[in-house]
Amino acid sequence: MDKPNKHIEWKETGSHLLLFTLSFLFLLLLHSCARMGQPDGGWYDETPPKVVGATPADHATNVHRKHIYINFDEFITIDNPTENVVVSPPQLEAPEIKGQGKRISVELMDSLKPNTTYTVDFSNAISDNNEGNPLGNYTYSFSTGDHIDTLEVAGYVLEADNLEPVKGILVGLYSNMEDSAFQKTPMMRVSRTDSRGHFIIRGVAPGSYRIYALKDADGDYRYAQKSEMIAFNHQTITPTFKPDVRQDTTWLDTLHIASITDVHYTHFLPDDICLRAFTGINTDRYFVKAERKEANHFTLFYTYGDADLPKLRGLNFNADNAFVIDPSAKRDTITYWLRDTALINQDTLEVELQHHITDSLGVLRLHTDTLSILSKQPYAKRLKEQKKAYDKWAKEQEKKKKKGEPYDSVMAVKPLEIAITPSSEMDPDQNVSMTSTVPVKDVDIEKMVHLYSQPPGDSLWYREPYEMTRVNALSYLLKASWKPDYQYSLEIDSTAFQSIYGDISGKIKTGLKVRGNDNYASLLVTINGMQGKHVIAQLIDESDKVVKQAFTDNGQAEFYYLKEGKYYLRMIEDTNNNKLWDTGDFGKDIEPEPVYYYPEVIECRAKWDATRSWDPVATPLYRQKPSAITKQKADKQKQVQHRNAERAKKLGIQYIPQP
């Protein structure tokens, strides 16, 4: 037998090694090239966790076990189950709910009721452990009887005054149609809203129901505290269902459709319930505190106002004519300015206070309290600061005297400061406010305050009529017919303003320029279906702050002198015509006044007259508020998709989010 050719064997082995080395280098180079175009870290996972099984099984019947395990295809976390997970029927003793790797453990503490469908509503509390992708609106259910209730009702909860989605509020059903049931008994079937304000109540039996929403403060599943946010209406809910078809679209990319598939499903109704949540006015009146931040005044704070102001009797001073009293508009905050300097220098004021306070039965009763009101600026400290200021002034004058420079032999008294707003440019529909830091006496209007106008292109000044009204103890408002493009001069004589302490103002002269019409736009809104109804139409900015408002009862809202920019429109149906939005009152069976949003942005340009026609009820309430001004944003998965979209942009490729 011929011997093997070792030379040939070595060549074959060497060629194999060479081929392997070249292949390895090629794969390494290919892998490096592939990574060059990717941002660090790769793509974020967008897929939420999936349920792969449960014990007992989901929708199981004749269940008598109170310990439940729900299994997932990946590691999960559960966000604050005590607050975010709701069990129906409501549990008197809170269940123990824990995340355990790839499963969730639920242990019910209450005894199981016979022939009852139980649901465990997780809402958006479950998410994967990596990127926090939520498993939205997941509910597990079982029955202790031989059948399971499977009907559902769904909808949205919005804040009544601004249509913001309300996240995390309970929504529950009652078969008892009496209004008192909401206060006396816990909800029967409950759910909790997600980040969109959306809810689904599952496991509902056939029948008729009333529906309520509750921001439950004490965990009793009923309306027991006036401070709790609630929602109610008089609608009767009758759950039904029907077979339906929806179309699921699969995309090849952002422009091309791969397929459109008809999917048959059970459509549960109603699915568009809209509840308007509000917090009622707490009319219980309690004394909160007395505060004396500055020596010359103190303030009393209450939880609610009263037509009768408190009566004060000084225990270590004479309170007769001792104060200038300045209540707030709601009369829940009252400031007492001390007239007498000697009283100001008294660090502690002992007073007997007679005021109306709500008793344990909710009735206002005259109540007497004794208070010690301490100054946070003790007299000794203020005296020390005054001496320090005087010594500094005296040294400066002494230096001037030694240098032969003019000096003051008496320390000048600072004039009373009066703030003028606005101080330069203004809109034609503005007015001028004059505010002091301390209460002022009445002004001799005709002799001391003067307003002059100068038309455009004119060199002469003309006396301008005005109206001056007192706002409160510290402020005045000056109203005039402000003309576009006019210059104005507001001139106030010295000593015009005098404080209750004898301080006087110096001479004041302020120039005001009214902007011309070319700087403004106007907007006319026709509100359909509101003729004969009292309406407050409000233009708001991107922060949901009111810029201008108009009151109308003919369905025409007019806005003038609008600065160029983007606006949004809100409407209040002012049912009691008090020029304010009013919240609801469950005890009086009063729902909050309706609020609507125009669903699009309104762009106004200078020198343009814009018009809009609006039917406030054409769009469902939960779709009205534009997303640009909605503060309650979508869930976590939207954040993950945003990050992936940014990565795709860097790579220069199209991004298709996961459904």
Secondary structure, 3 states (H helix, E strand, C coil): CCCCCHHHHHHHHHHHHHHHHHHHHHHHHHHHHHHHCCCCCCCCCCCCCCEEEEECCCCECCCCCCEEEEEECCCEEECCHHHHCEEECCCCCCCEEEEECCEEEEECCCCCCCCCEEEEEEECCEEECCCCCECCCEEEEEECCCCCCCEEEEEEEEECCCCCECCCCEEEEECCCCCCHHHHCCCCEEEECCCCCEEEEEEECCCCEEEEEECCCCCCCCCCCCCCCEEECCCCECCEEEEEEEEEEEECCCCCEEEEEEEEEEEEECCCEEEEEECCCCCCCCEEEEEEEECCEEEEEECCCCCCCCEEEECCCCCCCCEEEEECCCCCEEEEEECCHHHHCCCEEEEEEEEEEECCCCCEEEEEEEEEEECCCCHHHHHHHHHHHHHHHHHHHHHHHHCCCCCCCCCCCCCECEEEECCCEECCCCCEEEEECCCECCCCHHHHEEEEEECCCCCCCEECCCEEEECCCCEEEEECCCCCCCEEEEEECCCCCEECCCCEECCEEEEEEECCHHHEEEEEEEECCCCCCCEEEEEECCCCCEEEEEEECCCEEEEEEEECEEEEEEEEECCCCCCCCCCCECCCCECCCCEEECCCCEEECCCCEEEEEECCCCCCHHHCCCHHHCCCCCCHHHHHHHHHHHHHHHHCCCCCCCC
